[in-house]
Amino acid sequence: MNRGTLCPAVVALAVILTGCSSDSAQPKTSTSAVIPTSAAEMEASPVAPAMPAHVVVSATSIRVVLNDETIGDEFGYFEPVEPVVAAFTAVFGGEPVVSTYEGIPLVDYDWSEVSIATDGPAQPPTSPEIIMHVTAAEVHGIGIETKCASCGPSLIEASIVTSAGIRCA
């Protein structure tokens, strides 16, 4: 090779190798925020997480329904009481007042207008672990609804829930 063709080849190789080098300065690119403009883009945009909207009490379960209408939690009356207490503490935004009674295994968890009681482990099919009492249609901004075959879904002013069913007000 002569000097005339060697020099451009070396320069070209140096440029290629420099471009592959991790130590070389990379060009800075600017990115702009993408602002959704169409309904489809807005739906695809990140949104705040769903929050509890209401509690649905039925003859077979207790459901925490989120503001996007999905089920956040669902509990049966024969399940352990502790997960329900934890869920209601989060939903209603505070710890319940806990009452125990000397000589009997009864424990009451009260959130003002909503309470859960338990008198020990469930003994299906007749003795649930969770006994629920509701005396308001809304508690701390969370709606309370009942759902039963005889009265259909309704907001309640007072109802008592047991494993046998619901008395709709």
GUMI-316871 format. One record per atom (N, C-alpha, C): residue number from 1; atom name; x, y negated, z negated. Coordinates in Angstrom, 3 decimals. Layout:
! GUMI-316871
(NUM, "CA", (X, Y, Z))
...
***
This chain:
! GUMI-316871
(1, "N", (0.835, 1.167, 0.000))
(1, "CA", (0.000, 0.000, 0.000))
(1, "C", (0.875, -1.224, 0.000))
(2, "N", (0.433, -2.198, 0.694))
(2, "CA", (1.224, -3.420, 0.675))
(2, "C", (0.665, -4.357, -0.371))
(3, "N", (1.425, -5.359, -0.631))
(3, "CA", (1.091, -6.313, -1.670))
(3, "C", (-0.206, -7.053, -1.358))
(4, "N", (-0.541, -7.265, -0.149))
(4, "CA", (-1.742, -7.997, 0.224))
(4, "C", (-3.016, -7.259, -0.129))
(5, "N", (-3.035, -5.936, -0.069))
(5, "CA", (-4.239, -5.179, -0.406))
(5, "C", (-4.209, -4.700, -1.853))
(6, "N", (-3.044, -4.614, -2.446))
(6, "CA", (-2.928, -4.168, -3.829))
(6, "C", (-3.466, -5.214, -4.789))
(7, "N", (-3.166, -6.447, -4.556))
(7, "CA", (-3.580, -7.517, -5.464))
(7, "C", (-5.104, -7.607, -5.574))
(8, "N", (-5.873, -7.652, -4.486))
(8, "CA", (-7.336, -7.699, -4.624))
(8, "C", (-7.887, -6.440, -5.289))
(9, "N", (-7.285, -5.283, -5.050))
(9, "CA", (-7.756, -4.042, -5.665))
(9, "C", (-7.553, -4.076, -7.170))
(10, "N", (-6.415, -4.580, -7.637))
(10, "CA", (-6.131, -4.684, -9.075))
(10, "C", (-7.075, -5.682, -9.724))
(11, "N", (-7.322, -6.795, -9.070))
(11, "CA", (-8.233, -7.812, -9.614))
(11, "C", (-9.644, -7.229, -9.704))
(12, "N", (-10.094, -6.516, -8.695))
(12, "CA", (-11.422, -5.921, -8.704))
(12, "C", (-11.540, -4.895, -9.825))
(13, "N", (-10.522, -4.058, -10.012))
(13, "CA", (-10.517, -3.064, -11.075))
(13, "C", (-10.537, -3.739, -12.438))
(14, "N", (-9.785, -4.800, -12.603))
(14, "CA", (-9.751, -5.534, -13.876))
(14, "C", (-11.122, -6.127, -14.198))
(15, "N", (-11.788, -6.669, -13.202))
(15, "CA", (-13.117, -7.252, -13.412))
(15, "C", (-14.112, -6.160, -13.804))
(16, "N", (-14.054, -5.020, -13.141))
(16, "CA", (-14.965, -3.914, -13.457))
(16, "C", (-14.721, -3.416, -14.867))
(17, "N", (-13.469, -3.193, -15.224))
(17, "CA", (-13.143, -2.699, -16.561))
(17, "C", (-13.487, -3.721, -17.640))
(18, "N", (-13.296, -4.993, -17.354))
(18, "CA", (-13.645, -6.029, -18.319))
(18, "C", (-15.146, -6.032, -18.553))
(19, "N", (-15.924, -5.821, -17.525))
(19, "CA", (-17.380, -5.789, -17.669))
(19, "C", (-17.849, -4.620, -18.509))
(20, "N", (-17.100, -3.519, -18.529))
(20, "CA", (-17.468, -2.345, -19.308))
(20, "C", (-16.934, -2.410, -20.726))
(21, "N", (-16.038, -3.315, -21.001))
(21, "CA", (-15.401, -3.413, -22.307))
(21, "C", (-16.407, -3.868, -23.349))
(22, "N", (-16.359, -3.268, -24.540))
(22, "CA", (-17.267, -3.666, -25.607))
(22, "C", (-16.825, -4.952, -26.280))
(23, "N", (-15.568, -5.360, -26.074))
(23, "CA", (-15.074, -6.580, -26.690))
(23, "C", (-15.409, -7.821, -25.886))
(24, "N", (-15.873, -7.636, -24.666))
(24, "CA", (-16.128, -8.808, -23.835))
(24, "C", (-17.376, -9.524, -24.308))
(25, "N", (-17.395, -10.795, -24.074))
(25, "CA", (-18.558, -11.590, -24.458))
(25, "C", (-19.698, -11.269, -23.509))
(26, "N", (-20.858, -10.976, -24.071))
(26, "CA", (-22.034, -10.684, -23.270))
(26, "C", (-22.794, -11.987, -23.049))
(27, "N", (-23.371, -12.139, -21.899))
(27, "CA", (-24.138, -13.352, -21.671))
(27, "C", (-25.350, -13.379, -22.593))
(28, "N", (-25.654, -14.536, -23.101))
(28, "CA", (-26.801, -14.683, -23.987))
(28, "C", (-28.034, -14.900, -23.128))
(29, "N", (-29.068, -14.167, -23.491))
(29, "CA", (-30.325, -14.339, -22.786))
(29, "C", (-31.346, -14.834, -23.792))
(30, "N", (-32.178, -15.683, -23.356))
(30, "CA", (-33.212, -16.168, -24.257))
(30, "C", (-34.507, -15.455, -23.929))
(31, "N", (-35.242, -15.149, -24.985))
(31, "CA", (-36.545, -14.537, -24.798))
(31, "C", (-37.574, -15.457, -25.414))
(32, "N", (-38.681, -15.528, -24.787))
(32, "CA", (-39.750, -16.348, -25.344))
(32, "C", (-40.819, -15.434, -25.901))
(33, "N", (-41.520, -15.907, -26.896))
(33, "CA", (-42.590, -15.129, -27.494))
(33, "C", (-43.709, -14.969, -26.481))
(34, "N", (-44.258, -13.762, -26.452))
(34, "CA", (-45.373, -13.498, -25.564))
(34, "C", (-46.644, -13.752, -26.359))
(35, "N", (-47.436, -14.671, -25.881))
(35, "CA", (-48.682, -14.998, -26.551))
(35, "C", (-49.804, -14.349, -25.775))
(36, "N", (-50.569, -13.448, -26.457))
(36, "CA", (-51.642, -12.775, -25.735))
(36, "C", (-52.702, -13.776, -25.279))
(37, "N", (-53.145, -13.606, -24.047))
(37, "CA", (-54.144, -14.527, -23.505))
(37, "C", (-55.436, -13.831, -23.140))
(38, "N", (-55.374, -12.572, -22.776))
(38, "CA", (-56.601, -11.866, -22.404))
(38, "C", (-57.113, -11.082, -23.611))
(39, "N", (-58.366, -10.648, -23.535))
(39, "CA", (-58.953, -9.864, -24.618))
(39, "C", (-58.180, -8.561, -24.811))
(40, "N", (-57.771, -7.935, -23.713))
(40, "CA", (-57.014, -6.684, -23.814))
(40, "C", (-55.676, -6.910, -24.493))
(41, "N", (-54.999, -8.004, -24.158))
(41, "CA", (-53.724, -8.300, -24.797))
(41, "C", (-53.912, -8.600, -26.278))
(42, "N", (-54.988, -9.302, -26.628))
(42, "CA", (-55.243, -9.613, -28.036))
(42, "C", (-55.530, -8.358, -28.834))
(43, "N", (-56.257, -7.401, -28.229))
(43, "CA", (-56.531, -6.151, -28.917))
(43, "C", (-55.260, -5.351, -29.122))
(44, "N", (-54.306, -5.442, -28.212))
(44, "CA", (-53.059, -4.705, -28.315))
(44, "C", (-52.073, -5.372, -29.264))
(45, "N", (-52.317, -6.623, -29.637))
(45, "CA", (-51.418, -7.347, -30.529))
(45, "C", (-51.503, -6.778, -31.933))
(46, "N", (-50.404, -6.876, -32.692))
(46, "CA", (-50.441, -6.402, -34.077))
(46, "C", (-51.490, -7.189, -34.870))
(47, "N", (-52.223, -6.468, -35.711))
(47, "CA", (-53.246, -7.087, -36.544))
(47, "C", (-52.995, -6.730, -37.997))
(48, "N", (-53.625, -7.454, -38.861))
(48, "CA", (-53.491, -7.178, -40.289))
(48, "C", (-54.055, -5.785, -40.590))
(49, "N", (-53.503, -5.110, -41.592))
(49, "CA", (-54.015, -3.784, -41.917))
(49, "C", (-55.460, -3.861, -42.406))
(50, "N", (-56.205, -2.802, -42.152))
(50, "CA", (-57.602, -2.758, -42.572))
(50, "C", (-57.684, -2.753, -44.092))
(51, "N", (-58.644, -3.474, -44.611))
(51, "CA", (-58.847, -3.596, -46.051))
(51, "C", (-60.194, -2.975, -46.422))
(52, "N", (-60.375, -2.578, -47.684))
(52, "CA", (-61.665, -2.023, -48.096))
(52, "C", (-62.786, -3.027, -47.881))
(53, "N", (-63.883, -2.573, -47.297))
(53, "CA", (-65.043, -3.431, -47.048))
(53, "C", (-66.222, -3.032, -47.924))
(54, "N", (-66.482, -1.725, -48.021))
(54, "CA", (-67.571, -1.270, -48.870))
(54, "C", (-67.365, 0.181, -49.277))
(55, "N", (-68.127, 0.579, -50.287))
(55, "CA", (-68.099, 1.947, -50.797))
(55, "C", (-69.452, 2.557, -50.481))
(56, "N", (-69.436, 3.764, -49.910))
(56, "CA", (-70.670, 4.475, -49.597))
(56, "C", (-70.758, 5.665, -50.543))
(57, "N", (-71.863, 5.711, -51.282))
(57, "CA", (-72.096, 6.770, -52.256))
(57, "C", (-73.203, 7.656, -51.714))
(58, "N", (-72.915, 8.938, -51.544))
(58, "CA", (-73.932, 9.874, -51.059))
(58, "C", (-74.077, 11.016, -52.053))
(59, "N", (-74.953, 11.932, -51.752))
(59, "CA", (-75.179, 13.073, -52.635))
(59, "C", (-73.988, 14.020, -52.658))
(60, "N", (-73.116, 13.949, -51.657))
(60, "CA", (-72.002, 14.889, -51.583))
(60, "C", (-70.628, 14.247, -51.706))
(61, "N", (-70.538, 12.922, -51.513))
(61, "CA", (-69.211, 12.302, -51.529))
(61, "C", (-69.267, 10.811, -51.834))
(62, "N", (-68.088, 10.279, -52.083))
(62, "CA", (-67.870, 8.845, -52.269))
(62, "C", (-66.859, 8.450, -51.203))
(63, "N", (-67.200, 7.455, -50.372))
(63, "CA", (-66.304, 7.018, -49.298))
(63, "C", (-65.930, 5.558, -49.476))
(64, "N", (-64.663, 5.258, -49.230))
(64, "CA", (-64.202, 3.878, -49.146))
(64, "C", (-64.085, 3.569, -47.660))
(65, "N", (-64.920, 2.645, -47.186))
(65, "CA", (-64.948, 2.288, -45.771))
(65, "C", (-64.188, 0.976, -45.593))
(66, "N", (-63.283, 0.957, -44.632))
(66, "CA", (-62.445, -0.216, -44.386))
(66, "C", (-63.152, -1.211, -43.475))
(67, "N", (-62.613, -2.430, -43.408))
(67, "CA", (-63.264, -3.469, -42.604))
(67, "C", (-63.219, -3.187, -41.105))
(68, "N", (-62.446, -2.215, -40.663))
(68, "CA", (-62.490, -1.811, -39.254))
(68, "C", (-63.425, -0.609, -39.062))
(69, "N", (-64.212, -0.301, -40.098))
(69, "CA", (-65.217, 0.771, -40.126))
(69, "C", (-64.631, 2.179, -40.121))
(70, "N", (-63.347, 2.330, -40.394))
(70, "CA", (-62.769, 3.655, -40.566))
(70, "C", (-62.878, 4.049, -42.037))
(71, "N", (-62.759, 5.331, -42.303))
(71, "CA", (-62.828, 5.830, -43.673))
(71, "C", (-61.425, 5.748, -44.277))
(72, "N", (-61.299, 4.982, -45.350))
(72, "CA", (-60.014, 4.864, -46.041))
(72, "C", (-59.768, 6.049, -46.951))
(73, "N", (-60.754, 6.397, -47.761))
(73, "CA", (-60.689, 7.534, -48.679))
(73, "C", (-62.055, 8.178, -48.745))
(74, "N", (-62.074, 9.480, -49.030))
(74, "CA", (-63.326, 10.187, -49.244))
(74, "C", (-63.096, 11.225, -50.321))
(75, "N", (-64.009, 11.269, -51.289))
(75, "CA", (-63.873, 12.162, -52.433))
(75, "C", (-65.177, 12.903, -52.666))
(76, "N", (-65.073, 14.182, -53.006))
(76, "CA", (-66.233, 14.968, -53.410))
(76, "C", (-66.351, 14.928, -54.923))
(77, "N", (-67.541, 15.191, -55.426))
(77, "CA", (-67.774, 15.124, -56.872))
(77, "C", (-67.096, 16.242, -57.644))
(78, "N", (-66.723, 17.321, -56.972))
(78, "CA", (-66.083, 18.442, -57.642))
(78, "C", (-64.556, 18.343, -57.605))
(79, "N", (-64.038, 17.274, -57.021))
(79, "CA", (-62.590, 17.047, -56.971))
(79, "C", (-62.119, 16.393, -58.265))
(80, "N", (-60.812, 16.407, -58.523))
(80, "CA", (-60.280, 15.745, -59.726))
(80, "C", (-60.596, 14.247, -59.727))
(81, "N", (-60.787, 13.689, -60.891))
(81, "CA", (-61.196, 12.297, -61.042))
(81, "C", (-60.044, 11.312, -60.809))
(82, "N", (-58.808, 11.709, -61.070))
(82, "CA", (-57.677, 10.783, -61.012))
(82, "C", (-57.507, 10.076, -59.662))
(83, "N", (-57.610, 10.764, -58.507))
(83, "CA", (-57.487, 10.055, -57.225))
(83, "C", (-58.601, 9.021, -57.003))
(84, "N", (-59.796, 9.291, -57.515))
(84, "CA", (-60.897, 8.343, -57.374))
(84, "C", (-60.623, 7.110, -58.227))
(85, "N", (-60.133, 7.325, -59.440))
(85, "CA", (-59.780, 6.202, -60.317))
(85, "C", (-58.701, 5.351, -59.650))
(86, "N", (-57.694, 5.970, -59.081))
(86, "CA", (-56.619, 5.224, -58.404))
(86, "C", (-57.172, 4.444, -57.204))
(87, "N", (-58.036, 5.058, -56.416))
(87, "CA", (-58.602, 4.378, -55.246))
(87, "C", (-59.476, 3.203, -55.669))
(88, "N", (-60.337, 3.392, -56.666))
(88, "CA", (-61.201, 2.299, -57.131))
(88, "C", (-60.396, 1.180, -57.780))
(89, "N", (-59.318, 1.518, -58.451))
(89, "CA", (-58.452, 0.483, -59.028))
(89, "C", (-57.906, -0.403, -57.918))
(90, "N", (-57.510, 0.193, -56.807))
(90, "CA", (-57.018, -0.589, -55.657))
(90, "C", (-58.158, -1.352, -54.982))
(91, "N", (-59.309, -0.704, -54.782))
(91, "CA", (-60.437, -1.326, -54.089))
(91, "C", (-60.979, -2.520, -54.872))
(92, "N", (-61.172, -2.352, -56.172))
(92, "CA", (-61.777, -3.406, -56.992))
(92, "C", (-60.758, -4.373, -57.571))
(93, "N", (-59.471, -4.129, -57.319))
(93, "CA", (-58.433, -5.088, -57.681))
(93, "C", (-58.096, -5.169, -59.155))
(94, "N", (-58.306, -4.118, -59.896))
(94, "CA", (-57.931, -4.161, -61.303))
(94, "C", (-58.143, -2.827, -61.991))
(95, "N", (-57.481, -2.677, -63.107))
(95, "CA", (-57.595, -1.453, -63.900))
(95, "C", (-58.976, -1.380, -64.552))
(96, "N", (-59.517, -0.177, -64.698))
(96, "CA", (-60.814, -0.046, -65.369))
(96, "C", (-60.653, -0.118, -66.891))
(97, "N", (-61.747, -0.382, -67.569))
(97, "CA", (-61.787, -0.224, -69.016))
(97, "C", (-62.022, 1.265, -69.249))
(98, "N", (-61.144, 1.896, -70.000))
(98, "CA", (-61.229, 3.336, -70.233))
(98, "C", (-61.756, 3.582, -71.643))
(99, "N", (-62.797, 4.418, -71.726))
(99, "CA", (-63.381, 4.774, -73.025))
(99, "C", (-63.307, 6.283, -73.199))
(100, "N", (-62.858, 6.704, -74.366))
(100, "CA", (-62.850, 8.124, -74.715))
(100, "C", (-63.694, 8.297, -75.977))
(101, "N", (-64.103, 9.511, -76.235))
(101, "CA", (-64.999, 9.784, -77.349))
(101, "C", (-64.445, 10.924, -78.182))
(102, "N", (-64.403, 10.715, -79.470))
(102, "CA", (-63.837, 11.700, -80.381))
(102, "C", (-64.678, 12.978, -80.388))
(103, "N", (-63.992, 14.085, -80.239))
(103, "CA", (-64.653, 15.376, -80.335))
(103, "C", (-65.241, 15.914, -79.046))
(104, "N", (-65.309, 15.099, -77.990))
(104, "CA", (-65.810, 15.600, -76.710))
(104, "C", (-64.861, 15.158, -75.595))
(105, "N", (-64.802, 15.917, -74.508))
(105, "CA", (-63.843, 15.594, -73.442))
(105, "C", (-64.313, 14.507, -72.477))
(106, "N", (-65.309, 13.713, -72.846))
(106, "CA", (-65.854, 12.693, -71.973))
(106, "C", (-64.917, 11.483, -71.883))
(107, "N", (-64.679, 11.013, -70.645))
(107, "CA", (-63.894, 9.802, -70.403))
(107, "C", (-64.678, 8.944, -69.416))
(108, "N", (-64.833, 7.653, -69.733))
(108, "CA", (-65.497, 6.701, -68.848))
(108, "C", (-64.462, 5.723, -68.307))
(109, "N", (-64.556, 5.429, -67.000))
(109, "CA", (-63.726, 4.425, -66.331))
(109, "C", (-64.682, 3.366, -65.805))
(110, "N", (-64.595, 2.138, -66.307))
(110, "CA", (-65.574, 1.105, -65.974))
(110, "C", (-64.917, -0.104, -65.321))
(111, "N", (-65.433, -0.468, -64.133))
(111, "CA", (-64.970, -1.653, -63.398))
(111, "C", (-66.037, -2.738, -63.371))
(112, "N", (-66.914, -2.817, -64.340))
(112, "CA", (-67.986, -3.806, -64.379))
(112, "C", (-68.936, -3.585, -63.207))
(113, "N", (-70.029, -2.959, -63.436))
(113, "CA", (-71.079, -2.629, -62.470))
(113, "C", (-70.840, -1.304, -61.745))
(114, "N", (-69.655, -0.737, -61.852))
(114, "CA", (-69.365, 0.585, -61.292))
(114, "C", (-68.583, 1.348, -62.353))
(115, "N", (-69.034, 2.559, -62.649))
(115, "CA", (-68.260, 3.373, -63.582))
(115, "C", (-68.235, 4.814, -63.103))
(116, "N", (-67.183, 5.488, -63.489))
(116, "CA", (-67.016, 6.912, -63.206))
(116, "C", (-66.792, 7.575, -64.551))
(117, "N", (-67.455, 8.685, -64.755))
(117, "CA", (-67.263, 9.443, -65.985))
(117, "C", (-66.848, 10.853, -65.610))
(118, "N", (-66.160, 11.499, -66.526))
(118, "CA", (-65.831, 12.902, -66.355))
(118, "C", (-65.910, 13.560, -67.718))
(119, "N", (-66.402, 14.779, -67.740))
(119, "CA", (-66.430, 15.521, -68.998))
(119, "C", (-65.595, 16.793, -68.879))
(120, "N", (-64.601, 16.733, -68.014))
(120, "CA", (-63.686, 17.855, -67.855))
(120, "C", (-63.687, 18.377, -66.438))
(121, "N", (-62.903, 19.425, -66.209))
(121, "CA", (-62.797, 19.985, -64.856))
(121, "C", (-64.155, 20.443, -64.328))
(122, "N", (-64.300, 20.340, -63.015))
(122, "CA", (-65.540, 20.754, -62.359))
(122, "C", (-65.753, 22.253, -62.507))
(123, "N", (-67.032, 22.627, -62.550))
(123, "CA", (-67.426, 24.026, -62.544))
(123, "C", (-68.505, 24.183, -61.472))
(124, "N", (-68.051, 24.279, -60.189))
(124, "CA", (-69.013, 24.369, -59.088))
(124, "C", (-69.915, 25.582, -59.261))
(125, "N", (-71.104, 25.534, -58.851))
(125, "CA", (-71.762, 24.457, -58.116))
(125, "C", (-72.611, 23.542, -58.994))
(126, "N", (-72.550, 23.698, -60.307))
(126, "CA", (-73.487, 22.946, -61.149))
(126, "C", (-72.888, 21.801, -61.952))
(127, "N", (-71.604, 21.804, -62.200))
(127, "CA", (-71.017, 20.783, -63.070))
(127, "C", (-69.873, 20.060, -62.359))
(128, "N", (-70.149, 18.863, -61.834))
(128, "CA", (-69.094, 18.118, -61.127))
(128, "C", (-68.082, 17.528, -62.098))
(129, "N", (-66.911, 17.202, -61.591))
(129, "CA", (-65.929, 16.499, -62.417))
(129, "C", (-66.220, 15.010, -62.438))
(130, "N", (-66.790, 14.489, -61.350))
(130, "CA", (-67.032, 13.055, -61.217))
(130, "C", (-68.521, 12.760, -61.350))
(131, "N", (-68.848, 11.880, -62.267))
(131, "CA", (-70.217, 11.395, -62.429))
(131, "C", (-70.138, 9.884, -62.240))
(132, "N", (-70.918, 9.363, -61.309))
(132, "CA", (-70.800, 7.948, -60.955))
(132, "C", (-72.059, 7.188, -61.316))
(133, "N", (-71.864, 5.951, -61.787))
(133, "CA", (-72.984, 5.071, -62.142))
(133, "C", (-72.720, 3.708, -61.517))
(134, "N", (-73.708, 3.220, -60.755))
(134, "CA", (-73.569, 1.936, -60.073))
(134, "C", (-74.760, 1.069, -60.450))
(135, "N", (-74.506, -0.199, -60.796))
(135, "CA", (-75.611, -1.085, -61.187))
(135, "C", (-75.625, -2.395, -60.402))
(136, "N", (-74.950, -2.446, -59.256))
(136, "CA", (-74.937, -3.669, -58.451))
(136, "C", (-74.733, -3.325, -56.983))
(137, "N", (-75.192, -4.207, -56.110))
(137, "CA", (-75.026, -4.015, -54.673))
(137, "C", (-73.652, -4.467, -54.201))
(138, "N", (-72.940, -5.212, -55.031))
(138, "CA", (-71.598, -5.687, -54.688))
(138, "C", (-70.789, -5.814, -55.965))
(139, "N", (-69.553, -5.370, -55.907))
(139, "CA", (-68.658, -5.430, -57.057))
(139, "C", (-67.336, -6.015, -56.591))
(140, "N", (-66.960, -7.146, -57.160))
(140, "CA", (-65.705, -7.825, -56.810))
(140, "C", (-65.564, -8.019, -55.299))
(141, "N", (-66.659, -8.374, -54.635))
(141, "CA", (-66.642, -8.636, -53.197))
(141, "C", (-66.725, -7.398, -52.327))
(142, "N", (-66.831, -6.230, -52.915))
(142, "CA", (-66.925, -4.971, -52.168))
(142, "C", (-68.371, -4.491, -52.232))
(143, "N", (-68.998, -4.332, -51.069))
(143, "CA", (-70.377, -3.853, -51.017))
(143, "C", (-70.477, -2.403, -51.446))
(144, "N", (-71.584, -2.061, -52.099))
(144, "CA", (-71.851, -0.686, -52.510))
(144, "C", (-73.119, -0.250, -51.790))
(145, "N", (-73.071, 0.871, -51.087))
(145, "CA", (-74.214, 1.398, -50.351))
(145, "C", (-74.495, 2.814, -50.798))
(146, "N", (-75.743, 3.220, -50.687))
(146, "CA", (-76.098, 4.617, -50.918))
(146, "C", (-76.539, 5.213, -49.594))
(147, "N", (-76.399, 6.497, -49.520))
(147, "CA", (-76.838, 7.216, -48.325))
(147, "C", (-77.426, 8.533, -48.811))
(148, "N", (-78.728, 8.691, -48.603))
(148, "CA", (-79.352, 9.951, -48.995))
(148, "C", (-80.463, 10.289, -48.018))
(149, "N", (-80.853, 11.541, -47.988))
(149, "CA", (-81.845, 11.993, -47.021))
(149, "C", (-83.215, 11.357, -47.252))
(150, "N", (-83.573, 11.102, -48.498))
(150, "CA", (-84.915, 10.599, -48.775))
(150, "C", (-85.077, 9.105, -48.527))
(151, "N", (-83.986, 8.340, -48.662))
(151, "CA", (-84.152, 6.895, -48.522))
(151, "C", (-83.277, 6.289, -47.440))
(152, "N", (-82.382, 7.058, -46.844))
(152, "CA", (-81.506, 6.529, -45.803))
(152, "C", (-80.511, 5.548, -46.379))
(153, "N", (-79.648, 4.987, -45.531))
(153, "CA", (-78.653, 4.052, -46.036))
(153, "C", (-79.330, 2.767, -46.521))
(154, "N", (-78.885, 2.285, -47.665))
(154, "CA", (-79.443, 1.038, -48.176))
(154, "C", (-78.473, 0.398, -49.149))
(155, "N", (-78.559, -0.906, -49.286))
(155, "CA", (-77.851, -1.566, -50.362))
(155, "C", (-78.653, -1.284, -51.620))
(156, "N", (-77.977, -1.249, -52.733))
(156, "CA", (-78.672, -0.880, -53.952))
(156, "C", (-78.566, -1.960, -55.002))
(157, "N", (-79.548, -1.994, -55.858))
(157, "CA", (-79.447, -2.829, -57.042))
(157, "C", (-79.140, -1.942, -58.220))
(158, "N", (-79.616, -0.731, -58.196))
(158, "CA", (-79.297, 0.207, -59.271))
(158, "C", (-79.504, 1.611, -58.751))
(159, "N", (-78.575, 2.481, -59.015))
(159, "CA", (-78.759, 3.892, -58.700))
(159, "C", (-77.822, 4.707, -59.556))
(160, "N", (-78.191, 5.911, -59.758))
(160, "CA", (-77.362, 6.824, -60.523))
(160, "C", (-77.044, 7.990, -59.604))
(161, "N", (-75.790, 8.355, -59.539))
(161, "CA", (-75.357, 9.427, -58.659))
(161, "C", (-74.919, 10.604, -59.507))
(162, "N", (-75.429, 11.761, -59.192))
(162, "CA", (-74.981, 12.983, -59.839))
(162, "C", (-74.781, 14.019, -58.751))
(163, "N", (-74.339, 15.192, -59.115))
(163, "CA", (-74.151, 16.247, -58.110))
(163, "C", (-75.494, 16.691, -57.539))
(164, "N", (-76.601, 16.442, -58.254))
(164, "CA", (-77.912, 16.846, -57.769))
(164, "C", (-78.449, 15.877, -56.714))
(165, "N", (-77.913, 14.689, -56.630))
(165, "CA", (-78.393, 13.744, -55.628))
(165, "C", (-78.367, 12.315, -56.123))
(166, "N", (-79.122, 11.467, -55.461))
(166, "CA", (-79.118, 10.043, -55.747))
(166, "C", (-80.543, 9.597, -55.996))
(167, "N", (-80.721, 8.779, -56.984))
(167, "CA", (-82.001, 8.102, -57.161))
(167, "C", (-81.840, 6.726, -56.531))
(168, "N", (-82.502, 6.505, -55.432))
(168, "CA", (-82.359, 5.241, -54.722))
(168, "C", (-83.290, 4.205, -55.335))
(169, "N", (-82.781, 3.020, -55.559))
(169, "CA", (-83.584, 1.957, -56.159))
(169, "C", (-84.467, 1.295, -55.130))
***
